[in-house]
C-alpha cells in the first residue's frame, strides 16, 4: 500500500512539474511578420488606407485541448494543497 501511495505521489508531482513548465515557458513569437504581411502593409500604406497593426500580425494559435485543460486543473489543485501544507508546516516550525 505504501508503495502505491509513493508511486502515485511521484506521478502527481511529475505531472504537476510538466504542466507547470509547459504552461509558463511556452511563448509563440507573434510579432514576426511574413513577407506577405509586409507586402500587404506597404501596399496599404501606398494606397493611403487606415493602418491597423493587428491586421498584419499572424493569428495566434490555440493549443489548448481537453487533456491539457485537465492537467492544468490538476496542477493548480496540487499547487493549492502544497501551498497550504507548506504554510501549516512553516507555522508549526515557527511556534
N, C-alpha and C positions, 0 to 999 in steps of 0.2 A: 504494500500500500504506500509506504514511504517513497518507494522508487517511482511509482506512478505520479505522486504529487510533485516530486522533484522534477521529473521529466516534463510534466505539464507546466510547471513554473518556468523552467528554462525555455520551453517552447513559446510561452506567452511573452517572455522578455525578448526573445529573438524577434518575434513578430512585431512587438512594440518598437524595437530599435529600427527594424527595416522600414516600417511605415512612417516612423518619425523622420528619419533622414530622407525618405522618398518625398515626403510632403514638404519639407523645409529646404531641400537643396536642389530641387528641380526648377530651373528657370529656362524659359524659352526666350531667345533674343528676338523680340518682335519689332525692333527698330531697324532691322536690316531691310533695306529696300531692294526689290528686284529691279532688273533692267527695265522690265515692263512698267513698273511703278514710276521709275524716274522719267521714262519717256512720256508717260501719261501726264505726269506733273509738269514737265516742260511744255508739252503741247497745250495744256490748260492755261499755263502761265502766258504763253504767247497769244492765246485767244482772249485773254483778259477775263477768264471765268473766276468766280469766287473760289478761293483755295481753302480747303479744309484738310489739314494734315491727316486726319483719321481716314480719309478716303484713299490714301496711298499706302497705308500700313497694312500688312497682311493680317487676315483674321486669325484670332487666337484659337487654337485647337483645344477642345475639351477632352482630356484623357480620363476623366472620371468614369468609373463603371461600378456595377453593383458590388464587386468584390473589394475594390479599393475603398469604397464608402464604408463597407462593413468593417474592414480592418482599421480604418481611421477611427470609427466609433469605439472599437475595442481598445485601440491605442489610447484614446482620450480617457476611457474608463480606467485603464491601468494607471494612467498618469494621475488621475484623481485619487485612486487608492494609495499609490506610492507616496504622494504628497501628504495625505492625511496620516499615513503610518509614520513617515519621517517626522512630521510635526509632533505627533504624540511621543515618539521616541526621544526627540530632542527636548521636549518639555519634561519628560521623565528624567533625562540626564541633567537638566538644569536644576531640578529640585533636589 
